[in-house]
Amino acid sequence: MTDRTEFAAVDAALAARGFTRMHFELERIEMLLDLLGSPQRAYPSIHLTGTNGKTSTARMIDSLLRAFGLHTGRYTSPHLETVRERISLDGEPVSEERFVATYREVEPLAELVDQRSAEPLTYFDLTTALAFATFADAPVDVAVVEVGLGGAEDATNVIQAGVAVLTPIALDHTEWLGDTIEDIALHKAGIIHSGATVICAAQEEEAARPILERCAEVGATVAREGAEFGVLRRSVAVGGQVLAIQGLGGVYDEIFIPLHGAHQAQNAAVALAAVEAFLGAGAKRQLDIEAVREGFAATSSPGRLEKVRSAPTVLLDGAHNPHGMAATVTALQEEFAFSKLVGVLAVLGDKDAASLLELLEPVLDSLVVTGNSSPRAMPVEELAELAREVFGSERVEVAEEMPDAIEAAIAEAESDVPGELSGVGVLITGSVVTVADARRLLKQ
């Protein structure tokens, strides 16, 4: 078989495990990793959890570590275009050849675990094992690992990282993690292990309490945004923003990040503190400012207010819960000057679509409601009914398929706009799946 055909076969074998099948317990992944020789112990790790901002923060940490000359592995999810995006070496997705070779090494051991277990390994279990094995084989100096969901019982929680990062925690995945922010924080605090350094973004009191209790219980040291580190100043710049950050080791100024929004500035402060903690910076030692500037300037975060077209501007944003959408809307209001903005929205059925619509209503002139490729997508007419209640029927258009929705939104954005289209935009949002679908279409 050709390399491309072989990769497609491996991709299909992974998908056959059920892309959305979830089964939370660590025994299976621990058994598989033991059979593999515990690759996750071959390098130190930085482990991230939270409700929003995990992937952007992980990408910033990765970029900063590389600016300091370290070889990095990064494991994030979900992916936009290919499963290979989940497993990056030195900032780049692993090659098809390496992905296939690692899968072939892991596959017979995974089958053995399946035979011994009441429940077979999940898609996420197996990609986690592939990531850890890939990093050990590379080898990497450090792994940056994002949880899949929650923390305590997530497959990634076998690493027992020396640096644990908690981005802001809000209500999401309540069917798995609990109905209160306190319950969710309790799950996520499970990535904090004995002796770890914890970098914690600003949290609501409900979330902060179980995090601090967990730190005390296991003897972890905690640095909190707003106390030990944080954003001092931020100003909008062409293509992003310029920050001054109070880090653990001092003030880092004139930091340009090519990302939009106060939430990305917060992510940057968390990322910098995490890298300081990992590299041993503190009150008496500051990191090299030029390396920090270089690392941040090289950061990217696909699908986070990502501009994929001009005239009209088309932005893709994966916000899928109220906390994330509020951050997106604030960034749109503060950093973009659209004279007309049309939305395209497709969400998953288990999300709080009504709240997403209420947040979007003040910034959108009109909305095109559609579906995405997920089997869990909310039916288009159900979403349309909710949209009409918030926007009014005259501002809502329905398109069953994403290509038609994008075409309709661009046509609407361009209509009744005299002259230059530079102030006209389309925002495609509501889910990472929505963004992935739109990205594929717009690249074509």
Buried (B, 14 or more C-beta within 10 A) or exposed (E): EEEEEBBBEBBEEBEEBEBEEBBBEBEBBBBBBEBBEEBBBBBBBBBBBBBBBBBBBBBBBBBBBBBBEBBBBBBBBBBBEBBBBBBBBBBEBBEBEBBBBBBEBBBEBBEEBBEEBEEBBBBBBBBBBBBBBBBBBBEBBBBBBBBBBBBBBBBBBBBBBBBBBBBBBBBBBEEEBBEEBBBBBBBBBBBBBEEBBBBBBBBEEBBBBBBBEBBEEBEBEBBBBEEBBBBEEBEBEEEBBBBBBBBBBBEBBEBBBBBBBBBBBBBBBBBBBBBBBBBEBBEEEBBEBEBBBBBBBBBBBBBBBBEBBEEBBBBBBBBBBBBBBBBBBBBBEBBBEBEBBBBBBBBBEEBBBBBBBBBBBEBBBBBBBBBBEBEBBBEBEEBBEBBBEBBEEEBBBBBEEBBBBBBBBBBBBBEEEEEEBEBBBBBBBBBBBBBBBBBEBBEE
